[in-house]
């Protein structure tokens, strides 16, 4: 691994799409854990817990759905992080192996769009929290002002790249955990009667709504599962595959379970889907409310920097040959253009779950193609020459690999037949189809070089 990176990496390119050399990587095991913890703690996950109430789940079913969904997600991340960790290259380059130097634009943009939507969604919620704090202190209220201010701050931090994300993750992780536990304490001590009646004691269902909830919480973060290489490429050498898996699990599963439960409990207690507004109603002490809202703001900041800025920024840098600074500014502007003030309405809570399941139907085929390409066709190994070829627009991976494009198109159709279970129905058929097309399509001959299908 070291030899590969030393040959192909360039000085001062940590924030580029070139491979990150081992001696330039900045993330220790602990920093990685805190980064992922901060990245998965979002108001979006709270809202996802809230949206499951309409599906009729009780407390136990919701708990198990979040636990199973987030654990499956960790398995996927652990599988897909290996390319980035071994080569130092990001997701946009990883895709070129299967899709081609031009064909990668399809999965790159499919990954980038949900990130931009979530970026806007969580920025609006962060702005709402700031507005509530200012109103409590001064009586002034204008959520649009603080939405814009919050977005400007995020863009400025995003310009610092992974260093900014690391700083926010390390500082905020422990604080955010304390804030979540406090939120849970408030709900249990002040609203437990209504929660017990409306959530804990309800009959619930173990049918399709329960399965759909698993998919929803799994799909809620499949975005980061696809581009796991964008993060693992920054991890220092010597961290084993199992140790990285433990890092992802400790960071994501307990916190996602806690957030899902808190979101459902808050909505049950207040009847309000927007978590910010729900906690504003629950917490009566002004000082405590200000502290709680401040933690929520930090949660949005850490999530956006870690999960919602890096992927589309790398995508624009690769596809449109932009500088990092330009890419993060454009991503920030596009996030505002998604109209998050509409997405955060109480009436939009159910639609949020549909949106997550809808893009999961497209992510499943991409994931299937990546796994087959890396683990089966390349036997989880890229030589120095093979890696460098992914950066060559005139190399063996030039242009479009139609085997991959056709495969994800067919997989998406399968997934859309039932978006509630799309990831489980589309991943394996897509991977199988991709393998067969790679083996038999004449146009794939140059893409077979360096794989088990190469004719020697």
GUDOMAR-492141 format. One record per residue (C-alpha): x, y, z. Coordinates in steps of 0.1 Angstrom, whole numbers, padded with zeros to 4 digits, always signed. Example, Ala and Ser with C-alpha at 12.3 -4.5 7.8 and 13.67 -1.06 7.14 Angstrom:
+0123-0045+0078
+0137-0011+0071
This chain:
+0000+0000+0000
+0028+0024+0009
+0046+0020-0023
+0015+0026-0044
+0007+0058-0026
+0042+0072-0026
+0044+0067-0064
+0011+0083-0074
+0004+0109-0047
+0015+0145-0051
+0026+0171-0026
+0000+0193-0010
-0028+0173-0025
-0046+0162+0007
-0078+0179-0004
-0077+0167-0040
-0088+0135-0056
-0053+0122-0059
-0044+0094-0035
-0035+0104+0000
+0000+0091+0010
+0002+0072+0043
+0024+0099+0059
-0001+0126+0050
-0032+0109+0066
-0046+0127+0096
-0072+0104+0111
-0063+0081+0140
-0087+0054+0152
-0101+0077+0178
-0105+0107+0154
-0122+0084+0129
-0147+0072+0156
-0155+0108+0166
-0159+0119+0130
-0184+0091+0122
-0202+0097+0155
-0206+0134+0147
-0216+0126+0112
-0244+0102+0121
-0259+0124+0148
-0284+0146+0129
-0318+0160+0133
-0326+0141+0102
-0323+0109+0122
-0346+0123+0149
-0371+0132+0122
-0368+0097+0108
-0378+0083+0142
-0407+0107+0143
-0419+0096+0108
-0422+0060+0119
-0451+0067+0142
-0475+0069+0113
-0465+0033+0104
-0479+0021+0137
-0447+0008+0153
-0444+0006+0191
-0413+0013+0212
-0398-0022+0210
-0403-0025+0172
-0388+0009+0166
-0358+0001+0188
-0352-0032+0169
-0357-0016+0135
-0331+0011+0142
-0307-0015+0157
-0309-0039+0128
-0309-0011+0101
-0278+0007+0115
-0259-0026+0121
-0265-0037+0084
-0252-0002+0074
-0220-0007+0094
-0214-0040+0077
-0217-0023+0043
-0194+0005+0053
-0168-0020+0065
-0169-0038+0032
-0167-0007+0010
-0140+0012+0029
-0112-0010+0018
-0105+0005-0015
-0099+0040+0000
-0079+0027+0029
-0056+0006+0007
-0051+0031-0022
-0058+0065-0006
-0081+0073-0035
-0117+0087-0030
-0151+0074-0041
-0152+0093-0074
-0120+0075-0085
-0131+0041-0071
-0161+0043-0094
-0139+0047-0125
-0128+0011-0121
-0163-0002-0128
-0180+0027-0147
-0151+0043-0166
-0136+0078-0164
-0167+0094-0179
-0193+0068-0168
-0186+0075-0131
-0205+0108-0134
-0238+0088-0131
-0232+0072-0097
-0212+0103-0085
-0242+0126-0091
-0267+0100-0077
-0246+0101-0045
-0242+0138-0045
-0279+0148-0048
-0292+0133-0015
-0262+0148+0003
-0270+0183-0010
-0307+0178+0000
-0297+0167+0036
-0272+0196+0037
-0300+0221+0031
-0324+0202+0054
-0301+0202+0084
-0288+0238+0078
-0324+0250+0080
-0329+0232+0113
-0296+0246+0126
-0307+0281+0116
-0341+0274+0134
-0322+0265+0165
-0301+0297+0164
-0332+0317+0158
-0349+0302+0189
-0318+0310+0210
-0317+0346+0198
-0354+0350+0204
-0351+0337+0240
-0323+0362+0247
-0334+0393+0228
-0369+0388+0215
-0357+0392+0179
-0369+0365+0155
-0359+0360+0119
-0350+0324+0109
-0339+0335+0074
-0311+0356+0088
-0297+0328+0110
-0302+0302+0082
-0280+0323+0059
-0254+0330+0087
-0252+0294+0096
-0247+0284+0060
-0219+0309+0055
-0201+0296+0086
-0204+0260+0073
-0190+0270+0039
-0161+0287+0056
-0153+0256+0076
-0158+0234+0046
-0131+0253+0028
-0107+0239+0054
-0116+0204+0041
-0110+0173+0061
-0091+0193+0088
-0123+0212+0095
-0144+0181+0096
-0119+0165+0120
-0118+0195+0143
-0156+0197+0146
-0159+0159+0151
-0133+0157+0178
-0146+0187+0197
-0183+0180+0193
-0186+0142+0197
-0185+0140+0235
-0206+0171+0239
-0233+0158+0215
-0235+0125+0234
-0242+0144+0266
-0268+0165+0249
-0286+0134+0236
-0286+0117+0270
-0300+0149+0285
-0328+0150+0259
-0337+0115+0268
-0337+0124+0304
-0361+0153+0298
-0385+0131+0279
-0385+0103+0305
-0390+0125+0335
-0415+0150+0320
-0435+0132+0294
-0433+0095+0302
-0470+0091+0308
-0481+0100+0273
-0450+0082+0258
-0460+0050+0277
-0496+0052+0266
-0491+0063+0230
-0458+0045+0221
-0447+0018+0246
-0481+0002+0251
-0495+0004+0216
-0499-0029+0198
-0477-0022+0169
-0469-0044+0139
-0442-0069+0129
-0453-0068+0092
-0441-0047+0063
-0441-0014+0083
-0415-0030+0106
-0394-0041+0076
-0399-0007+0060
-0386+0009+0091
-0354-0012+0090
-0349-0001+0054
-0356+0035+0063
-0330+0037+0090
-0305+0017+0069
-0312+0039+0039
-0309+0071+0059
-0271+0067+0058
-0265+0046+0028
-0251+0077+0013
-0219+0074+0035
-0218+0037+0029
-0213+0043-0008
-0185+0068-0004
-0168+0052+0026
-0135+0055+0007
-0137+0093+0010
-0132+0088+0048
-0110+0057+0050
-0084+0073+0027
-0076+0097+0055
-0071+0070+0082
-0035+0064+0093
-0018+0031+0083
-0018+0001+0106
-0055+0001+0115
-0068-0034+0108
-0100-0041+0089
-0116-0054+0121
-0105-0023+0141
-0121+0000+0115
-0153-0020+0117
-0154-0016+0155
-0148+0021+0151
-0178+0024+0127
-0200+0003+0150
-0192+0022+0182
-0197+0055+0164
-0229+0048+0146
-0251+0020+0161
-0257+0033+0197
-0261+0069+0186
-0285+0061+0158
-0306+0039+0180
-0307+0066+0206
-0316+0093+0181
-0344+0073+0165
-0359+0066+0199
-0356+0102+0210
-0372+0114+0178
-0402+0091+0182
-0406+0100+0219
-0404+0137+0213
-0430+0135+0185
-0453+0113+0206
-0450+0137+0236
-0458+0168+0216
-0475+0158+0184
-0448+0179+0165
-0427+0163+0138
-0400+0190+0137
-0375+0180+0165
-0364+0216+0171
-0399+0228+0177
-0407+0197+0198
-0379+0203+0222
-0386+0240+0224
-0420+0231+0237
-0408+0204+0261
-0379+0222+0278
-0392+0250+0301
-0360+0263+0317
-0346+0290+0294
-0310+0284+0302
-0313+0246+0297
-0332+0252+0265
-0304+0274+0251
-0278+0248+0260
-0298+0221+0243
-0304+0241+0212
-0267+0249+0211
-0259+0212+0211
-0284+0207+0182
-0266+0234+0162
-0233+0216+0168
-0248+0183+0157
-0260+0198+0124
-0226+0214+0118
-0207+0181+0124
-0230+0161+0102
-0229+0185+0073
-0191+0188+0073
-0185+0151+0076
-0213+0136+0055
-0229+0161+0032
-0202+0184+0020
-0172+0161+0012
-0190+0137-0012
-0205+0162-0036
-0175+0185-0034
-0152+0156-0044
-0177+0148-0072
-0176+0184-0086
-0138+0184-0083
-0135+0152-0104
-0163+0157-0129
-0159+0195-0135
-0122+0198-0126
-0130+0224-0099
-0108+0236-0071
-0118+0225-0036
-0128+0260-0025
-0151+0265-0056
-0167+0231-0052
-0177+0236-0015
-0191+0270-0022
-0213+0257-0051
-0224+0228-0029
-0235+0253-0002
-0254+0274-0027
-0272+0243-0041
-0281+0232-0006
-0300+0265-0002
-0317+0259-0036
-0333+0227-0023
-0359+0248-0003
-0353+0231+0030
-0379+0253+0047
-0405+0232+0028
-0388+0198+0037
-0389+0206+0074
-0426+0212+0076
-0446+0187+0098
-0465+0177+0066
-0432+0167+0050
-0422+0141+0077
-0437+0112+0059
-0423+0123+0026
-0388+0123+0042
-0390+0085+0047
-0402+0080+0011
-0373+0101-0002
-0348+0080+0017
-0362+0047+0004
-0363+0061-0031
-0327+0070-0033
-0318+0037-0016
-0333+0020-0047
-0306+0036-0068
-0278+0032-0042
-0283-0006-0040
-0272-0013-0076
-0242+0010-0073
-0231-0008-0041
-0236-0042-0058
-0214-0031-0087
-0186-0018-0064
-0185-0050-0044
-0183-0072-0074
-0157-0050-0091
-0134-0048-0060
-0138-0082-0042
-0144-0105-0072
-0130-0090-0103
-0099-0074-0087
-0096-0097-0056
-0094-0066-0034
-0061-0056-0049
-0050-0027-0071
-0014-0025-0084
+0003+0009-0088
-0003+0008-0125
-0040-0001-0122
-0046+0027-0097
-0028+0053-0119
-0048+0041-0149
-0080+0053-0131
-0066+0089-0133
-0058+0086-0170
-0086+0098-0193
-0069+0080-0222
-0062+0047-0203
-0079+0014-0203
-0107+0027-0182
-0114+0057-0205
-0150+0066-0214
-0180+0046-0203
-0183+0010-0192
-0218+0001-0204
-0218-0031-0184
-0220-0010-0152
-0245+0015-0165
-0269-0012-0178
-0265-0031-0145
-0274-0002-0122
-0303+0007-0145
-0318-0028-0143
-0311-0029-0106
-0329+0004-0101
-0360-0009-0119
-0360-0040-0096
-0356-0017-0065
-0384+0006-0076
-0408-0022-0079
-0409-0021-0041
-0389+0007-0026
-0396-0005+0009
-0372-0034+0004
-0352-0021-0025
-0317-0026-0011
-0323-0062-0004
-0339-0070-0037
-0317-0050-0060
-0281-0055-0048
-0274-0092-0056
-0292-0092-0090
-0272-0061-0100
-0239-0076-0090
-0246-0108-0108
-0257-0090-0140
-0226-0068-0138
-0203-0099-0136
-0220-0116-0166
-0219-0084-0187
-0182-0079-0178
-0175-0114-0189
-0194-0115-0222
-0198-0079-0235
-0172-0072-0262
-0170-0035-0253
-0157-0045-0218
-0125-0060-0231
-0102-0032-0219
-0121-0030-0186
-0112-0067-0180
-0075-0059-0179
-0061-0066-0145
-0091-0086-0134
-0098-0123-0131
-0116-0121-0165
-0085-0109-0184
-0075-0133-0212
-0039-0142-0209
